[in-house]
Every structure is written in C-alpha cells, then in structure tokens.
Amino acid sequence: MKKLFTLVLALLLALSLSACGGGGEDAGAQAVVRCGLSNAWDSLMPYNSPSGSNYSRIIYDKIYDRLAYVHADGALDPRGAESWESADGGYAVLFHLDQGAAFHDGTPVTAEHWADTIALLTDPDCPTLGRAAFSVLAGTDDNGAAVEGEALGAEAVDDYTLRLTFKTPTTPEDFLLDRNREYYVLPTHLLEGVEPSQLMDLELWDKPIGSGPCKFVSETPGSQLVLEANKDYQLGAPGFDQLVIRVIDKSNLLTSLIAGDLDYYAFGGNVSVEDAQVAEEAGLTVAEGTVPNYFYELMLNNETIPSAAIRRAIDLALDKEALCLQSAQGLGEPAASDLTPGTGYDSGLTWSRDVEGAKALLEQGGYDGRTYTLACTSNRSGLAALMQQELAEAGVAVVIETVDSATLFAGMADGKYDMAIASHTPGALPLWFTASRFAEGNNIFHVADLTPYTDYISAIQGEADQTRRQALVTEFQAFLAQERPFIPLWFSRTLHVQSPTVDGIDYPSSTFSNENVWDWEYRG
C-alpha cells in the first residue's frame, strides 16, 4: 500500500493539468472525458480484429452501433433496434430498427445496411476475422461463410425491419446475450462496388464512419484514440465533447485516476480490496459489483473418476466458503450450480459442507484409496493446497501438479489430470457454461454418454416460454447435481472505483463490452 501511495505522490508532483489532456485537445474549452485502457485495440474495423478481445470491442462499442444494450444482469435495452420479436416458430427474430439512427455522415441506418453488412462479411471471398459470429445464421457453414445456393439468414423485410433466421430455434434474448457484442452495422452505402476480397484494405477503416454514440477524431495506434460526442445519437447526446482513450499500464490505472489524469478506466474500474482502501482515502467512491464477474469450478475427469457417488463426495468434502474467502476476500458466494446469481435463473439448489456424508458416498462409490492428480496454475497453488487438506479430511488423497494455463486445459482435454481448478467469466444465459462443455467436439469432462446432457441443452435452447424454460433448467441442474461431472465452487464479484468527474456510468455492464456513454455526464 505504501508503494501505491508513493506512486500517487510521484504522479501528483510530475503531472500538470496540461499534460493530463494529452493529444492536443483543448481541455479548458471542452468537456473532455479521459478513459484508461490497459491493453490496446488492434483494429478500428470491427470485423478485422486479430485478437477479438474485449479491449477492441469496447472501442467498437463507441464508434459503431449494436442492436441492443446488455446490462450486467442480462436485461436488455433498445439501442440500434427499438424492439424485437420471435418469428417463424422460433427460427427467426424480427428487429424493428430505431428510425432515428444515422451514420456519422448523416445517412439513415436501414435494415438494408444490416443485411448488406452480413452479406459482405459472410461472402467466402471476404478475408474477415469476425465471420464465426455469423455461423448461427441459416445459409452459412460452421465457419460463418455463406453457402452457395442457400438463402442467407439476414433479410431487410422493409426499410426498418431486419429478419435474422437461425439454424436452430433461438429466442431473441439468447441471440442478443450471446452475439450482440459481435454484430455491428457498417456504412455499406460507402462500400458500393467494393469487392468483398478488398473490404479489409479500405482507407475508410483508418478514419471510420459508424453510427455509434461517438465519432472518430484521431488515432495514435496502440497509444491513444480521440473521439467526439455524436450529438445526433438516437438514444441521446453524450454529456461531454470529447472522449480520449489512452493505453496505460494496468498497474498505473488507479494511480492515474487518483492523480486526476483519468476520469474512468475500463473495464468497470475494478480494484482489489487493498487498493479500494487507497482509493477511498483519496476521496474516490468504491462500490461492489451487483453481478458476479468470475465463476470458479473444479474440473473433473469422469473417465478416471467414473463413479457419480465419488464425484458427489468430492463436492461435499470441499469447504467452498473457506476457498471463496481465500480467493475473493469475502467478495463472493459458494455455488451449488453454474447458474449466475442475479440473472433471472435459479437452480433451487443450496450448498453445505458435509464431511461425514462425503465419507459415506466414498464407500458407496467403492473408492479404493487411489491418489488423484489436481492441476492448478501457480497463482492458485494456495487454493490447491487448501483443497488437498479438505479432501484429506474426508479420506480422499490428492497430489498437486502446478502447470501453466495452456498445459492445464490441454491436460484435462487429453485425460492426463483427474481434477483441475479453473475460472471463467460468467454469462446471463442459463447454458452459458454447459452448452459448450457437453458437446462431441469439446467433451472436456470425458463424460461417457453425452446424450442426457445434449437432450437437456437442446430442449432448453428451443424453449421460448420463460416458465417452461425455467422448469427445464431446474430439471437439468438437478441432473447435474446428481451426476456432478464438474463441481461448481463459487462466484466472485469485484469492487469498482468511481471518480466524481463523470456521472451516469453503468460500471458493471462493461463486462458485456458495452458502455452507456450516451448517459455519461462530465462534471469536471
């Protein structure tokens, strides 16, 4: 903490208000919001990002428009589309576009722009790096390329109605929660006559024209991006003149905020418990996130641990509360399922530790005293040691193997390890975790028969009625609790720090790579 205070003092002495503005903008004459980003974007063309990272998506979110705005809890608000509805028996969604939306050159955004954008990017000759996002649409292959002779699932029904047709029944909510951050409308009226093969090479992407809440001003690649408020944005004009986004080392983000060099930093201004105290002592506001940002699980190899009774015994033997306390410093809660708390779906399950119950299940499952291998990364060796101790209390022997992240997941996929500690960014969909892990191409838990899992997943994906869907989700979670192919450990939340210089920021929702900049108000 002393080191951080020293850095803050150094910054306060070294930085002047004129240096804070950067980029040549006249901070005295304009309302300039200064945002820090710990990693640089890698392209200003939203379908040409080599990394596909959220650091790039958070930039695209400002310049280009999306169909909806996604809150941290999975709630959806209109953005490029005013409303949406299911069609064709659940195989299509109709998006009714906001007729006030316009590109930065003043051209109205129409359904044809959206349909033409998708047609261009799914053309097999187009060298886009973002094509996979369209693989859910009818008329595309598994890579998202249009299939010759098949109708593409993107159609302008009229000027302001876009129809997206899918390969499988898909609710509007599922599509938007899963894909909204990957769909942007391009100014296709400026692309007439452009060959798909040449799309990514256009100078347009050096000074892009979108329809988002901010307009492009200038870029210093890898260092700084200057945007200005789009005063004609359909959801309202942002309450600032300019937004200056600067790449700053992660370790310097909080000190820069305290020093007054930044007004905000993505994503969500997250801070540790220790740094939160520093921020509060510096006069900043610290708030706890309302929706978890991490989900921890104990991956299991169902081939080397074939007994569901033994897998349940391991679940009962672990003290998830103690593990969560060590990892999240009290900012979390033990989990009985993979359903993200606060997102509208509930498993009805509860967690409690039961060592004696674990011993009984071990005997029922025929545990022979063998030693299991527990893989973890070096930063989780303490967690692994605590798990080893807790499992030993129930009579389960574990040896720890510390590896890097890539080796851990490769080892689980190859069946090398019996268990592994992993964490993930949770989602709002009820199948955010399970849908991709119980598939023929990604059976990472080595489940002998995937059929019961895939049957449940298909049924849930195809059910549009919320009540019936919740019932199916509850059934599926009860089945998972009985089989325990993996062990949910805990969900953790973060603290975020707020500067008094900007009001209206929806901090938690930046986890969906979208920010409500049209609601931001610069206070200076």
Disulfide bonds with the S-S distance in Angstrom:
none
